Amino acid sequence: MWELQEKIEQEVAQYFEDADAQKVSAEAVGLDARAGYLFISTEEGWIASRNTRSLEYYGGFEYIGEEYRVTVGKITFYSEDHSRVADALEYYNAMQEQQGEDDAAIRIPDNNGLSIWTD
């Protein structure tokens, strides 16, 4: 029995790696911080959590029907086919794009010791 559980956990870990999953705070996807940390895959279109109780209560995922979620071992996956998940992933992508734009800004000191920001 324990071997099966360990094998499932290994398979889930491998799936996370293959799906290029990221561990992020709930805030990174626009949810209440009390929902905790999540795993997301924008490539595969899902959000996953070990702590479904907090995610469902504080993240509003309690309204996501069974047809949009699957539990494998201790992890529950929520599909972007549900608008709540799609909105959270869209928020994450928008924040990543904005951060990329902010990182692209170049700081050039002028002769007076002041800084000029350019895009």
C-alpha positions, 0 to 999 in steps of 0.5 A, spaced: 500 500 500 505 504 501 509 503 495 503 505 491 502 511 494 510 513 493 509 511 486 503 515 485 507 521 488 513 520 484 508 520 478 505 526 480 512 529 481 514 527 474 508 530 471 509 537 474 516 537 471 513 535 464 508 540 465 513 545 467 509 547 473 511 552 478 510 553 485 506 560 486 503 563 492 495 564 491 496 572 490 500 570 484 494 568 481 490 573 484 487 569 490 487 571 497 493 569 500 490 565 505 489 560 500 496 558 500 501 555 495 499 552 489 502 549 483 500 551 476 501 549 469 500 555 464 502 550 458 497 544 461 492 549 463 491 547 470 492 549 478 493 544 483 493 544 490 495 539 496 491 544 501 484 544 497 480 546 503 484 553 504 484 553 496 476 552 496 474 556 502 479 562 501 480 562 493 473 561 491 474 554 488 468 551 492 464 552 486 468 548 481 464 542 479 467 535 479 467 535 472 473 540 472 477 537 477 481 531 479 484 528 485 491 524 484 494 522 490 494 528 495 493 533 489 487 536 486 488 539 479 483 544 477 482 545 469 482 551 466 475 549 463 472 552 469 472 560 468 475 561 475 481 557 474 482 560 467 481 567 470 486 566 475 491 563 470 490 569 466 491 574 471 498 570 473 500 571 465 498 578 465 503 579 471 508 575 468 508 580 462 508 586 466 514 584 470 517 582 464 516 589 461 518 592 468 525 588 468 526 591 460 526 598 463 533 601 462 536 605 468 541 611 465 544 616 470 545 623 467 550 627 468 547 631 474 546 624 478 539 623 477 536 617 473 532 617 467 528 611 466 527 609 458 523 603 455 
